[in-house]
Amino acid sequence: MRSIGVLKEGERRRLVALAPAGVARLRPQVKVLVQKGAGRAAGFTDEAYLEAGAELVDGRADVMQQADVILGHDSHYRGEKLDGPKTFLGFFNVLNDRAVVDAYAHNGISLYSLDLIPRTTLAQAMDVLSSVASISGYQAVLLAAERSLATVPMITSAGGTLRPARFLVMGAGVAGLQAIATAKRLGAVVRAYDVRAASRTEVESLGATFIEVNGAIDTRSAGGYAVEQAPEQLERIREVIHSEAAQADVVITTAKIPGKSAPLLITEEMVLAMKPGAVIVDLAAGTGGNCALTEPDATVMRNEVTILGPTAIECSCAHSTSFLLSNNYTAFIEHLLKNHAERPNDEILRGTRVVENGVVVNARYLGN
C-alpha cells in the first residue's frame, strides 16, 4: 500500500471518511490524496488537509486512478475503469444492503467493510457502528425535543410548574444508551427496554428505569447484539410496551438485528393509543422500522402523533461524526499496514474482508 485516496461523499451524507488529524497520523507511512472539497460539508477545509500533509487532487477520477486504497463512508464505486488493483475501504452496511457487494465483484478489486468489525478488545478503536450509533442516539433526543409539544426538563415559572417529559427508549445498545444519557441530562424521566438482561445495569447506571419482560432470547454468541425473538415473545413485549408508550411524550426506538429486518415493536394500535403531541423517532427506519407506521426519511402524522424515520441522522452532526469515523478508519488502516502479510489469518482483516480480487470471500456475508 503506497497511497490512500479520500473521495468527496454525496450531498446527502455530508461526511468525510478521513479528517485532517487522520491524515497527519497516517502521513508518515503512506501518501494521502484528498479530493478537493471532500471535507468542507463536514467543516474541514482544504487548507487544513494541506497542513496535515495531504495532497489535494481535482476530482473523483484522479483519486480513483492514483490511490491504491480508496476510502469512503458509503458505496462509491460506479464501475469506472481502474488502473491496476484497488482496495476499497468503508462502511458499506453489506448485511442489510447486499446489492452493494455486486458492484465490487470484479477482477483486481478488494473490499473491506467496517460494519463487520468483530467485537473484540483489539478492534474496539475501529468500531464504526458504535461511533455512528453514539451520534444517532444523541441526535434522536434533540430531534424529538424539537418536535415535542412538551418541554423536556421540569420548569418552574410564574405560570406554574411544568413536569419533565417522559421518554421511552426501546433498545439499550450504544444508540439507546446515548439516548438515555442525553435525555436524562436534559431533565427527562426515562424508561427503557432491551431483550438483553445484562442491559439492566447499564440502563440503571444512567438513571433510567429498566422495563423487564421475562422470556427473552438472549445469547452471548451474538457478540453483544440483540437476537431475533420468537413471535410469542415479541407479542409479550408489545403488550408491556403498549401501556408504556401510552404514557410517553417521546418514544425512541433503536432495535436492530444485523442482516435482518428490524423487529416490529410499536404497532399501529399502540400509536393510536398514544397521547396527542407525542413523538416517535425510529432509528431502525433504514431496515424496516420498529414502528409499523414509519416511513424512511419522512414525517408521518397519525392521530396527532409524529413519527420520524431518519436513516442518516448522524449526518446532521457531520463534523463530530466524521471525527469519530476518521479515528476508526485510521486505526483500521494502521492495523492493515502492520498485518497485511497476515491478512488471511488475522481476525480483524478476515472478518471485514468482503471481496478479495473480485471474489466474495466473507463467511458472515455468504452465510447470511
N, C-alpha and C positions, 0 to 999 in steps of 0.2 A: 504494500500500500504506500503510494507516494503522495497522493493528493486527495483531499476531501472537498466536495462541492456542496454548497448550500443554495437551494432554489428558493425563489420567491413563491410563497403559497398563494392560493386563490384569495379573492377579496373577502369571501365569507369567513375564512378561518382567521386571518389577520396574524397568525402566529409565525414565528421563525424558529427553525429547529436548533440553531446554534447562536447563542448570544456572544457579544464581544469577549466576555470573560472566558467562554468556552474556547474561542479562537486562541486567546493568549495561552491557555492551558495546553492546547494541542500543538501549537505552532512549533515548538522545539523538535517535534517528532515528524510532522507532516506539513505539507503545504496546504493552506486552506483557501479555496476560491469561493467568493460570495457574490451572487448575482446582485447587481446594483438595485438598491431599494428593497432588498429582501427583508430587512428588519424594521423598516420605517413604520409600518402599521402597528408594530409592537413596541414602538418607542426607542428603537436603536438606529442611530444614524449611520450612513456610510462612513463618515469620518471616524466614528467610534470603532468600526471594523478595521479601518486602515491603521489606526493607532494600536490596535490589538495584534497587528501583524498579518491580516488577511490581504489577499489580492482581489480587487474588485473586477468583475467581468460584466460585459454589457448585457447579455441576455441569457435566456434559458438554454439555448442551443450551445453556447460557449461552455456552460457548466457541464452539460451532458457529454460533450466531446472531450473536455480537458481533464475532468476529475475521474479518479479510479473508483472512489466511493461517493455515492450521491445520497445526501441526507435530506430527509423531509418528514413533516408530520403526517401528511396524507399521501395517498397514492398519487404518483406524479409521472409515471412512465406512460407515454402515449403512443408507443410503437415507433419512435424515431429511430433512424439508422444510427448505430453506435460504432464508435471507432475503438475496437478492442473490447475485452471483457470488462463488465461493470458490476459493481456490488451496490445494491440499493438498500438503504437502512432507514427505518422509520417506524411509525405507529400506525399499522395498516388494518387493525381490527379484523384479522383474517378469519377468525372463527365465526364471526357474525356477518362478514361480507366476503364470501368465498370467491366471488367473481373477480376480486382484486388480484388474486393469485394468478389467474389465467393470463393476465397481461404480461407477467414476468416469466412465463414458461417458454423461454427462447434460449437457444444456444448462446453461451457467453454471459448469461445474466444469473446473478445470485441475489437472493433476497433474505434480509433479516427483519423480523417484525418484533418490536419490543413489547407488544402486548402479550407475548408468550413468555416473557421473563419468568423463570422459576422463582417461587417464593422461598428463597434461601437467604441466609445472612450475607453471603458474599455478593448476592445480586441486589441487595436492598437499595444501593445507591443508583441502580439502573431502572427502578420500578416506575415506569411512566404511568401505569394505571393508577397508582397511589397519588402521583402528582396531579393528574387530571381530576381524580375524584376529590382531592382536598379542595381544589378551587371550585369544583362543581357544587359541593355541599355548602361552601361559604356563599357563593353567588345565589344559590337557590333560596337561602334565607332572605337575602337582600331583595331579591325579586319578589318574593312573597310579601315581605313587609311593605314594599312599594304598592302592591296591588290590593292588599288587605284593607278593609274598611275600619279595622281596629288598630289602635296603637300597640306596639309590641310590649314596651315596659309599662309598669304601673305609673301613672302620672296623677299627681295631686295638685289641684289648682283651685282658684276661687269658685269655679263652677262645680267642684266636686272631685271625686277620685275615680280614675279610670282603672279598671282591673287589668292585669297583664294578659296578653294574648295567650291562648292555649295552642301549642304546637304538637302535632303528632308526626313522628318520624318513623317511616317504615324501612327497615334495613339499617343495621349498625355496623356496616363496613366503614371504609375510610370516609366516603362521602356522607354517610349517615352520622358518623361521629363528629365530623366537622360541622354538619348542620346543627347538631345538638349543641356543640360548644358555642357556635355563633349565636344561635337563638337564646341560649342562656345568658351570654354576655349582653345581649340587647334587652334582657329582662323578662323573657317569656317563661311560662310554665310549660315544661316539655315532658311528654311521654313518648316512649319508643318501644319498637318491637323488632326482634330478629329471631330467625329459626335457630340460630346457634346459641345454645345455653351459655357458652363462655362469654357471650357479649354482655351479659348482665353486669359483670364487674366494671367493664369499660363504660357502659351507659350510666351506671350509678355514680361512678367516679367523676362524671361531668355534671352531676347534679340533676339528672333526669330520672324519671320513674320507669322502670322496666316492666313491660307488659308480658306476662307469661302465658303461653298456650302449650299445654302438655301434648306430647306425642310427636314432636317434630323429628324429622330425619336429619341427623347431624353426624357428619363423618369427617375425621381428621385427614382422610386420604384426599379430600378436595383441596388441600393446600390453603385452607383459610377462607375459601369461598363457600357461599351457600350452595346447597344442592337441591335438585328438583324434589318437590314434595308430592306425596300420594294425594289423589283427588279428595279423599275423605279428610285428610289433614288440612288441605287448603280450605275446605269448607268450614272446618272448625276455626281456622284463623280468621276467615271472613266474618264469622258470627261474632267473634270477640271484637274485631276491628269495626264492625258496624256501629256499635254503641260508642266506641271511642271517637270515630270520625264525626258522629252526630254532634259531639260536644266541642269539636276542634274549630278554631278560627283558621288554622293553616294545617294542611297535610302535605308532607314532603315524602315522596316515595323514591327509593334508591335500589330496590331489589333487582339484581341481575344475576343470570346464570350463564357463565361463559359457553358460547356456542349454541345456546338455546334461546327461545323466546322468553321474554320477561314474564314472571308469574303474574296472573291477574289477582290483585289484592283488593281493589276498590271497584265494586260493581256499580252499575247504573242505579240500582236500588239504593245503595249507600249514598251516592251523590244526591239523590232526590231527598234523602233524609237529613242532609247537612243543612246548617243554618244559612240563610241568605247572606251574601257577602263573604262566605268562606272561600279560601283559595287552595287549590291543589297544584303543586309543582311536581311533575312526573319526570324524574331524571332517567327513567328507563324508556323514554319515548322512542329512542332510536332502535330498540329491539322489541317493539310491540306495545310497550307501556304497561305499567302496573294498574292503571285505571282504564276501565272499559271505554271511556269516552275520550281518551287522549288522542290528539292528532299531532303528529310530529311537526314541530316548528310552527304551531298555530295556537291561537287562543280560542277556547271553546267555552261558551256560556250555557249553563243548564240549570234551571231553577234558581237563578241568581248566584250560582256557584261558578267561579272562574277556574278553568282547568288549563294549565300551561304545560306544553310539551317540548321544551328546548332540547335540541340534540347536540348543540355545541356551546353550551352555556359557559364553558371555560374560556371561550374566545372573547367574551365580553370583558375579561380581565387579562388581555393578551400579553402585557408586559410581564406580569407575575407568572403566568402560565409558561411563557417562553423561557423565562429564567429557570424555572424548575425543570422543564423538559431538556433544556440545554445541559444542565448538570447531569441528568440521566443519560443523555446521548454521549456526553463527554466521557463519563465513567465507562460506558459500554465500549466506546472506541478505544480507550486506553486498555481495556481488557482484551479486545480483539487484537490490538497491536502486540500485546505481550504474549498472547496464547494462540496466535494464528496457526502456527505449525501443529498445535494440538487440537485444532477445532473439531475433528471427528469424535474426540473423546471428552472434550470439555463440556461440562453440564450446561453452562450458560449458553455457549455458542451452539451446541446441539439443540437445545430447547428452543432457541429463537430462529434458527436457520430454517427457512421455509422452502426455498428453491436453491439448488446447487447446480450451476451450469445448465440451467433450463429444465432441470428435473425436480419435481416436487418431492421433498425428502422428509418433511416434518411428520413425525409419528402422531403427534397430537392432532394435527390438521387432517391427516389421512384417516385417523380413527374416529373423527368427529361425525 
